């Protein structure tokens, strides 16, 4: 079983790939792109802060991105 520390970078990379998919959709993908981009910004900030509760929340949010 992976830890959050192991899986967080994997989820972040997966979401960055999703960004490119939403961008390719053009105007219809704008909202999804913006939402995932916001989740990634929060995840970056959470990791930088070292606040474990914030990291866990960001991790759960990233896992929910589709």
mmCIF file as gemmi writes it, N, C-alpha and C atoms, coordinates in Angstrom:
data_model
loop_
_atom_site.group_PDB
_atom_site.id
_atom_site.type_symbol
_atom_site.label_atom_id
_atom_site.label_alt_id
_atom_site.label_comp_id
_atom_site.label_asym_id
_atom_site.label_entity_id
_atom_site.label_seq_id
_atom_site.pdbx_PDB_ins_code
_atom_site.Cartn_x
_atom_site.Cartn_y
_atom_site.Cartn_z
_atom_site.occupancy
_atom_site.B_iso_or_equiv
_atom_site.pdbx_formal_charge
_atom_site.auth_seq_id
_atom_site.auth_asym_id
_atom_site.pdbx_PDB_model_num
ATOM 1 N N . UNK Axp A 1 ? 0.842 -1.186 0 1 0 ? 1 A 1
ATOM 2 C CA . UNK Axp A 1 ? 0 0 0 1 0 ? 1 A 1
ATOM 3 C C . UNK Axp A 1 ? 0.885 1.247 0 1 0 ? 1 A 1
ATOM 4 N N . UNK Axp A 2 ? 0.527 2.198 -0.856 1 0 ? 2 A 1
ATOM 5 C CA . UNK Axp A 2 ? 1.292 3.435 -0.944 1 0 ? 2 A 1
ATOM 6 C C . UNK Axp A 2 ? 0.85 4.415 0.139 1 0 ? 2 A 1
ATOM 7 N N . UNK Axp A 3 ? 1.795 5.214 0.584 1 0 ? 3 A 1
ATOM 8 C CA . UNK Axp A 3 ? 1.478 6.277 1.529 1 0 ? 3 A 1
ATOM 9 C C . UNK Axp A 3 ? 1.065 7.519 0.745 1 0 ? 3 A 1
ATOM 10 N N . UNK Axp A 4 ? 0.508 8.489 1.448 1 0 ? 4 A 1
ATOM 11 C CA . UNK Axp A 4 ? 0.153 9.755 0.81 1 0 ? 4 A 1
ATOM 12 C C . UNK Axp A 4 ? 1.409 10.392 0.226 1 0 ? 4 A 1
ATOM 13 N N . UNK Axp A 5 ? 2.503 10.309 0.96 1 0 ? 5 A 1
ATOM 14 C CA . UNK Axp A 5 ? 3.764 10.867 0.477 1 0 ? 5 A 1
ATOM 15 C C . UNK Axp A 5 ? 4.236 10.225 -0.814 1 0 ? 5 A 1
ATOM 16 N N . UNK Axp A 6 ? 3.96 8.94 -0.981 1 0 ? 6 A 1
ATOM 17 C CA . UNK Axp A 6 ? 4.327 8.233 -2.21 1 0 ? 6 A 1
ATOM 18 C C . UNK Axp A 6 ? 3.362 8.555 -3.343 1 0 ? 6 A 1
ATOM 19 N N . UNK Axp A 7 ? 2.074 8.637 -3.027 1 0 ? 7 A 1
ATOM 20 C CA . UNK Axp A 7 ? 1.053 8.76 -4.059 1 0 ? 7 A 1
ATOM 21 C C . UNK Axp A 7 ? 0.736 10.201 -4.456 1 0 ? 7 A 1
ATOM 22 N N . UNK Axp A 8 ? 1.04 11.167 -3.598 1 0 ? 8 A 1
ATOM 23 C CA . UNK Axp A 8 ? 0.731 12.569 -3.911 1 0 ? 8 A 1
ATOM 24 C C . UNK Axp A 8 ? 1.375 13.014 -5.226 1 0 ? 8 A 1
ATOM 25 N N . UNK Axp A 9 ? 2.677 12.769 -5.44 1 0 ? 9 A 1
ATOM 26 C CA . UNK Axp A 9 ? 3.268 13.176 -6.721 1 0 ? 9 A 1
ATOM 27 C C . UNK Axp A 9 ? 2.637 12.456 -7.919 1 0 ? 9 A 1
ATOM 28 N N . UNK Axp A 10 ? 2.212 11.219 -7.709 1 0 ? 10 A 1
ATOM 29 C CA . UNK Axp A 10 ? 1.557 10.461 -8.779 1 0 ? 10 A 1
ATOM 30 C C . UNK Axp A 10 ? 0.223 11.123 -9.133 1 0 ? 10 A 1
ATOM 31 N N . UNK Axp A 11 ? -0.555 11.483 -8.113 1 0 ? 11 A 1
ATOM 32 C CA . UNK Axp A 11 ? -1.841 12.14 -8.345 1 0 ? 11 A 1
ATOM 33 C C . UNK Axp A 11 ? -1.651 13.513 -8.985 1 0 ? 11 A 1
ATOM 34 N N . UNK Axp A 12 ? -0.626 14.229 -8.565 1 0 ? 12 A 1
ATOM 35 C CA . UNK Axp A 12 ? -0.363 15.548 -9.143 1 0 ? 12 A 1
ATOM 36 C C . UNK Axp A 12 ? -0.01 15.416 -10.623 1 0 ? 12 A 1
ATOM 37 N N . UNK Axp A 13 ? 0.817 14.436 -10.958 1 0 ? 13 A 1
ATOM 38 C CA . UNK Axp A 13 ? 1.191 14.214 -12.355 1 0 ? 13 A 1
ATOM 39 C C . UNK Axp A 13 ? -0.028 13.796 -13.179 1 0 ? 13 A 1
ATOM 40 N N . UNK Axp A 14 ? -0.884 12.948 -12.615 1 0 ? 14 A 1
ATOM 41 C CA . UNK Axp A 14 ? -2.088 12.512 -13.313 1 0 ? 14 A 1
ATOM 42 C C . UNK Axp A 14 ? -2.989 13.708 -13.609 1 0 ? 14 A 1
ATOM 43 N N . UNK Axp A 15 ? -3.139 14.586 -12.638 1 0 ? 15 A 1
ATOM 44 C CA . UNK Axp A 15 ? -3.985 15.771 -12.822 1 0 ? 15 A 1
ATOM 45 C C . UNK Axp A 15 ? -3.385 16.738 -13.837 1 0 ? 15 A 1
ATOM 46 N N . UNK Axp A 16 ? -2.067 16.815 -13.892 1 0 ? 16 A 1
ATOM 47 C CA . UNK Axp A 16 ? -1.43 17.675 -14.9 1 0 ? 16 A 1
ATOM 48 C C . UNK Axp A 16 ? -1.696 17.134 -16.306 1 0 ? 16 A 1
ATOM 49 N N . UNK Axp A 17 ? -1.749 15.82 -16.441 1 0 ? 17 A 1
ATOM 50 C CA . UNK Axp A 17 ? -2.112 15.226 -17.735 1 0 ? 17 A 1
ATOM 51 C C . UNK Axp A 17 ? -3.565 15.543 -18.074 1 0 ? 17 A 1
ATOM 52 N N . UNK Axp A 18 ? -4.418 15.514 -17.056 1 0 ? 18 A 1
ATOM 53 C CA . UNK Axp A 18 ? -5.82 15.867 -17.283 1 0 ? 18 A 1
ATOM 54 C C . UNK Axp A 18 ? -5.956 17.302 -17.776 1 0 ? 18 A 1
ATOM 55 N N . UNK Axp A 19 ? -5.098 18.191 -17.272 1 0 ? 19 A 1
ATOM 56 C CA . UNK Axp A 19 ? -5.142 19.59 -17.719 1 0 ? 19 A 1
ATOM 57 C C . UNK Axp A 19 ? -4.981 19.683 -19.225 1 0 ? 19 A 1
ATOM 58 N N . UNK Axp A 20 ? -4.042 18.916 -19.768 1 0 ? 20 A 1
ATOM 59 C CA . UNK Axp A 20 ? -3.826 18.984 -21.219 1 0 ? 20 A 1
ATOM 60 C C . UNK Axp A 20 ? -5.028 18.43 -21.978 1 0 ? 20 A 1
ATOM 61 N N . UNK Axp A 21 ? -5.673 17.422 -21.425 1 0 ? 21 A 1
ATOM 62 C CA . UNK Axp A 21 ? -6.864 16.864 -22.076 1 0 ? 21 A 1
ATOM 63 C C . UNK Axp A 21 ? -7.986 17.899 -22.093 1 0 ? 21 A 1
ATOM 64 N N . UNK Axp A 22 ? -8.21 18.543 -20.95 1 0 ? 22 A 1
ATOM 65 C CA . UNK Axp A 22 ? -9.256 19.571 -20.893 1 0 ? 22 A 1
ATOM 66 C C . UNK Axp A 22 ? -8.929 20.752 -21.799 1 0 ? 22 A 1
ATOM 67 N N . UNK Axp A 23 ? -7.667 21.086 -21.903 1 0 ? 23 A 1
ATOM 68 C CA . UNK Axp A 23 ? -7.271 22.2 -22.769 1 0 ? 23 A 1
ATOM 69 C C . UNK Axp A 23 ? -7.566 21.872 -24.233 1 0 ? 23 A 1
ATOM 70 N N . UNK Axp A 24 ? -7.341 20.631 -24.615 1 0 ? 24 A 1
ATOM 71 C CA . UNK Axp A 24 ? -7.604 20.21 -25.993 1 0 ? 24 A 1
ATOM 72 C C . UNK Axp A 24 ? -9.091 20.268 -26.344 1 0 ? 24 A 1
ATOM 73 N N . UNK Axp A 25 ? -9.946 20.224 -25.348 1 0 ? 25 A 1
ATOM 74 C CA . UNK Axp A 25 ? -11.389 20.276 -25.597 1 0 ? 25 A 1
ATOM 75 C C . UNK Axp A 25 ? -11.869 21.664 -26.007 1 0 ? 25 A 1
ATOM 76 N N . UNK Axp A 26 ? -11.01 22.644 -25.845 1 0 ? 26 A 1
ATOM 77 C CA . UNK Axp A 26 ? -11.372 24.008 -26.217 1 0 ? 26 A 1
ATOM 78 C C . UNK Axp A 26 ? -12.314 24.633 -25.204 1 0 ? 26 A 1
ATOM 79 N N . UNK Axp A 27 ? -13.254 25.457 -25.679 1 0 ? 27 A 1
ATOM 80 C CA . UNK Axp A 27 ? -14.151 26.161 -24.766 1 0 ? 27 A 1
ATOM 81 C C . UNK Axp A 27 ? -14.957 25.238 -23.845 1 0 ? 27 A 1
ATOM 82 N N . UNK Axp A 28 ? -15.305 24.063 -24.313 1 0 ? 28 A 1
ATOM 83 C CA . UNK Axp A 28 ? -16.105 23.16 -23.476 1 0 ? 28 A 1
ATOM 84 C C . UNK Axp A 28 ? -15.292 22.571 -22.322 1 0 ? 28 A 1
ATOM 85 N N . UNK Axp A 29 ? -13.977 22.634 -22.396 1 0 ? 29 A 1
ATOM 86 C CA . UNK Axp A 29 ? -13.132 22.115 -21.328 1 0 ? 29 A 1
ATOM 87 C C . UNK Axp A 29 ? -12.609 23.179 -20.381 1 0 ? 29 A 1
ATOM 88 N N . UNK Axp A 30 ? -13.007 24.424 -20.597 1 0 ? 30 A 1
ATOM 89 C CA . UNK Axp A 30 ? -12.486 25.544 -19.816 1 0 ? 30 A 1
ATOM 90 C C . UNK Axp A 30 ? -12.774 25.411 -18.329 1 0 ? 30 A 1
ATOM 91 N N . UNK Axp A 31 ? -14.006 25.064 -17.99 1 0 ? 31 A 1
ATOM 92 C CA . UNK Axp A 31 ? -14.373 24.964 -16.574 1 0 ? 31 A 1
ATOM 93 C C . UNK Axp A 31 ? -13.59 23.839 -15.888 1 0 ? 31 A 1
ATOM 94 N N . UNK Axp A 32 ? -13.539 22.674 -16.506 1 0 ? 32 A 1
ATOM 95 C CA . UNK Axp A 32 ? -12.792 21.551 -15.928 1 0 ? 32 A 1
ATOM 96 C C . UNK Axp A 32 ? -11.32 21.877 -15.767 1 0 ? 32 A 1
ATOM 97 N N . UNK Axp A 33 ? -10.757 22.535 -16.766 1 0 ? 33 A 1
ATOM 98 C CA . UNK Axp A 33 ? -9.351 22.94 -16.717 1 0 ? 33 A 1
ATOM 99 C C . UNK Axp A 33 ? -9.111 23.879 -15.539 1 0 ? 33 A 1
ATOM 100 N N . UNK Axp A 34 ? -9.993 24.849 -15.372 1 0 ? 34 A 1
ATOM 101 C CA . UNK Axp A 34 ? -9.847 25.82 -14.286 1 0 ? 34 A 1
ATOM 102 C C . UNK Axp A 34 ? -9.948 25.147 -12.917 1 0 ? 34 A 1
ATOM 103 N N . UNK Axp A 35 ? -10.872 24.221 -12.786 1 0 ? 35 A 1
ATOM 104 C CA . UNK Axp A 35 ? -11.054 23.535 -11.5 1 0 ? 35 A 1
ATOM 105 C C . UNK Axp A 35 ? -9.845 22.674 -11.145 1 0 ? 35 A 1
ATOM 106 N N . UNK Axp A 36 ? -9.34 21.927 -12.099 1 0 ? 36 A 1
ATOM 107 C CA . UNK Axp A 36 ? -8.179 21.073 -11.831 1 0 ? 36 A 1
ATOM 108 C C . UNK Axp A 36 ? -6.946 21.925 -11.572 1 0 ? 36 A 1
ATOM 109 N N . UNK Axp A 37 ? -6.807 23.009 -12.307 1 0 ? 37 A 1
ATOM 110 C CA . UNK Axp A 37 ? -5.686 23.915 -12.087 1 0 ? 37 A 1
ATOM 111 C C . UNK Axp A 37 ? -5.713 24.475 -10.662 1 0 ? 37 A 1
ATOM 112 N N . UNK Axp A 38 ? -6.893 24.825 -10.176 1 0 ? 38 A 1
ATOM 113 C CA . UNK Axp A 38 ? -7.031 25.329 -8.806 1 0 ? 38 A 1
ATOM 114 C C . UNK Axp A 38 ? -6.671 24.241 -7.79 1 0 ? 38 A 1
ATOM 115 N N . UNK Axp A 39 ? -7.087 23.016 -8.048 1 0 ? 39 A 1
ATOM 116 C CA . UNK Axp A 39 ? -6.75 21.901 -7.152 1 0 ? 39 A 1
ATOM 117 C C . UNK Axp A 39 ? -5.24 21.673 -7.114 1 0 ? 39 A 1
ATOM 118 N N . UNK Axp A 40 ? -4.591 21.786 -8.253 1 0 ? 40 A 1
ATOM 119 C CA . UNK Axp A 40 ? -3.137 21.61 -8.302 1 0 ? 40 A 1
ATOM 120 C C . UNK Axp A 40 ? -2.403 22.745 -7.586 1 0 ? 40 A 1
ATOM 121 N N . UNK Axp A 41 ? -2.906 23.967 -7.728 1 0 ? 41 A 1
ATOM 122 C CA . UNK Axp A 41 ? -2.291 25.092 -6.999 1 0 ? 41 A 1
ATOM 123 C C . UNK Axp A 41 ? -2.391 24.866 -5.493 1 0 ? 41 A 1
ATOM 124 N N . UNK Axp A 42 ? -3.55 24.411 -5.041 1 0 ? 42 A 1
ATOM 125 C CA . UNK Axp A 42 ? -3.736 24.143 -3.613 1 0 ? 42 A 1
ATOM 126 C C . UNK Axp A 42 ? -2.835 22.991 -3.157 1 0 ? 42 A 1
ATOM 127 N N . UNK Axp A 43 ? -2.709 21.96 -3.979 1 0 ? 43 A 1
ATOM 128 C CA . UNK Axp A 43 ? -1.842 20.835 -3.627 1 0 ? 43 A 1
ATOM 129 C C . UNK Axp A 43 ? -0.39 21.287 -3.508 1 0 ? 43 A 1
ATOM 130 N N . UNK Axp A 44 ? 0.064 22.104 -4.448 1 0 ? 44 A 1
ATOM 131 C CA . UNK Axp A 44 ? 1.433 22.633 -4.371 1 0 ? 44 A 1
ATOM 132 C C . UNK Axp A 44 ? 1.629 23.44 -3.091 1 0 ? 44 A 1
ATOM 133 N N . UNK Axp A 45 ? 0.663 24.301 -2.78 1 0 ? 45 A 1
ATOM 134 C CA . UNK Axp A 45 ? 0.763 25.131 -1.582 1 0 ? 45 A 1
ATOM 135 C C . UNK Axp A 45 ? 0.72 24.274 -0.318 1 0 ? 45 A 1
ATOM 136 N N . UNK Axp A 46 ? -0.113 23.242 -0.328 1 0 ? 46 A 1
ATOM 137 C CA . UNK Axp A 46 ? -0.215 22.36 0.834 1 0 ? 46 A 1
ATOM 138 C C . UNK Axp A 46 ? 1.099 21.644 1.097 1 0 ? 46 A 1
ATOM 139 N N . UNK Axp A 47 ? 1.689 21.119 0.041 1 0 ? 47 A 1
ATOM 140 C CA . UNK Axp A 47 ? 2.972 20.415 0.198 1 0 ? 47 A 1
ATOM 141 C C . UNK Axp A 47 ? 4.046 21.378 0.703 1 0 ? 47 A 1
ATOM 142 N N . UNK Axp A 48 ? 4.062 22.571 0.154 1 0 ? 48 A 1
ATOM 143 C CA . UNK Axp A 48 ? 5.066 23.555 0.574 1 0 ? 48 A 1
ATOM 144 C C . UNK Axp A 48 ? 4.864 23.978 2.03 1 0 ? 48 A 1
ATOM 145 N N . UNK Axp A 49 ? 3.607 24.004 2.486 1 0 ? 49 A 1
ATOM 146 C CA . UNK Axp A 49 ? 3.332 24.434 3.858 1 0 ? 49 A 1
ATOM 147 C C . UNK Axp A 49 ? 3.727 23.386 4.89 1 0 ? 49 A 1
ATOM 148 N N . UNK Axp A 50 ? 3.688 22.117 4.483 1 0 ? 50 A 1
ATOM 149 C CA . UNK Axp A 50 ? 4 21.041 5.425 1 0 ? 50 A 1
ATOM 150 C C . UNK Axp A 50 ? 2.856 20.723 6.375 1 0 ? 50 A 1
ATOM 151 N N . UNK Axp A 51 ? 1.714 21.362 6.195 1 0 ? 51 A 1
ATOM 152 C CA . UNK Axp A 51 ? 0.537 21.148 7.038 1 0 ? 51 A 1
ATOM 153 C C . UNK Axp A 51 ? -0.131 19.836 6.619 1 0 ? 51 A 1
ATOM 154 N N . UNK Axp A 52 ? -0.032 18.81 7.453 1 0 ? 52 A 1
ATOM 155 C CA . UNK Axp A 52 ? -0.485 17.479 7.083 1 0 ? 52 A 1
ATOM 156 C C . UNK Axp A 52 ? -1.986 17.433 6.808 1 0 ? 52 A 1
ATOM 157 N N . UNK Axp A 53 ? -2.782 18.18 7.56 1 0 ? 53 A 1
ATOM 158 C CA . UNK Axp A 53 ? -4.23 18.199 7.323 1 0 ? 53 A 1
ATOM 159 C C . UNK Axp A 53 ? -4.518 18.801 5.953 1 0 ? 53 A 1
ATOM 160 N N . UNK Axp A 54 ? -3.844 19.877 5.632 1 0 ? 54 A 1
ATOM 161 C CA . UNK Axp A 54 ? -4.025 20.526 4.323 1 0 ? 54 A 1
ATOM 162 C C . UNK Axp A 54 ? -3.568 19.593 3.198 1 0 ? 54 A 1
ATOM 163 N N . UNK Axp A 55 ? -2.478 18.889 3.421 1 0 ? 55 A 1
ATOM 164 C CA . UNK Axp A 55 ? -1.969 17.937 2.426 1 0 ? 55 A 1
ATOM 165 C C . UNK Axp A 55 ? -2.99 16.822 2.195 1 0 ? 55 A 1
ATOM 166 N N . UNK Axp A 56 ? -3.542 16.287 3.279 1 0 ? 56 A 1
ATOM 167 C CA . UNK Axp A 56 ? -4.529 15.207 3.151 1 0 ? 56 A 1
ATOM 168 C C . UNK Axp A 56 ? -5.779 15.676 2.402 1 0 ? 56 A 1
ATOM 169 N N . UNK Axp A 57 ? -6.223 16.881 2.685 1 0 ? 57 A 1
ATOM 170 C CA . UNK Axp A 57 ? -7.396 17.428 1.974 1 0 ? 57 A 1
ATOM 171 C C . UNK Axp A 57 ? -7.099 17.599 0.488 1 0 ? 57 A 1
ATOM 172 N N . UNK Axp A 58 ? -5.926 18.132 0.193 1 0 ? 58 A 1
ATOM 173 C CA . UNK Axp A 58 ? -5.542 18.333 -1.205 1 0 ? 58 A 1
ATOM 174 C C . UNK Axp A 58 ? -5.399 16.993 -1.92 1 0 ? 58 A 1
ATOM 175 N N . UNK Axp A 59 ? -4.85 16.018 -1.23 1 0 ? 59 A 1
ATOM 176 C CA . UNK Axp A 59 ? -4.674 14.679 -1.799 1 0 ? 59 A 1
ATOM 177 C C . UNK Axp A 59 ? -6.028 14.073 -2.16 1 0 ? 59 A 1
ATOM 178 N N . UNK Axp A 60 ? -6.984 14.166 -1.256 1 0 ? 60 A 1
ATOM 179 C CA . UNK Axp A 60 ? -8.321 13.635 -1.526 1 0 ? 60 A 1
ATOM 180 C C . UNK Axp A 60 ? -8.971 14.361 -2.7 1 0 ? 60 A 1
ATOM 181 N N . UNK Axp A 61 ? -8.773 15.647 -2.776 1 0 ? 61 A 1
ATOM 182 C CA . UNK Axp A 61 ? -9.338 16.425 -3.895 1 0 ? 61 A 1
ATOM 183 C C . UNK Axp A 61 ? -8.734 15.992 -5.221 1 0 ? 61 A 1
ATOM 184 N N . UNK Axp A 62 ? -7.421 15.789 -5.232 1 0 ? 62 A 1
ATOM 185 C CA . UNK Axp A 62 ? -6.755 15.363 -6.468 1 0 ? 62 A 1
ATOM 186 C C . UNK Axp A 62 ? -7.25 13.985 -6.911 1 0 ? 62 A 1
ATOM 187 N N . UNK Axp A 63 ? -7.442 13.105 -5.954 1 0 ? 63 A 1
ATOM 188 C CA . UNK Axp A 63 ? -7.92 11.76 -6.288 1 0 ? 63 A 1
ATOM 189 C C . UNK Axp A 63 ? -9.301 11.799 -6.934 1 0 ? 63 A 1
ATOM 190 N N . UNK Axp A 64 ? -10.08 12.822 -6.634 1 0 ? 64 A 1
ATOM 191 C CA . UNK Axp A 64 ? -11.414 12.95 -7.19 1 0 ? 64 A 1
ATOM 192 C C . UNK Axp A 64 ? -11.47 13.588 -8.57 1 0 ? 64 A 1
ATOM 193 N N . UNK Axp A 65 ? -10.359 14.093 -9.044 1 0 ? 65 A 1
ATOM 194 C CA . UNK Axp A 65 ? -10.346 14.736 -10.36 1 0 ? 65 A 1
ATOM 195 C C . UNK Axp A 65 ? -10.469 13.698 -11.467 1 0 ? 65 A 1
ATOM 196 N N . UNK Axp A 66 ? -11.36 14.003 -12.414 1 0 ? 66 A 1
ATOM 197 C CA . UNK Axp A 66 ? -11.565 13.097 -13.558 1 0 ? 66 A 1
ATOM 198 C C . UNK Axp A 66 ? -11.542 13.871 -14.848 1 0 ? 66 A 1
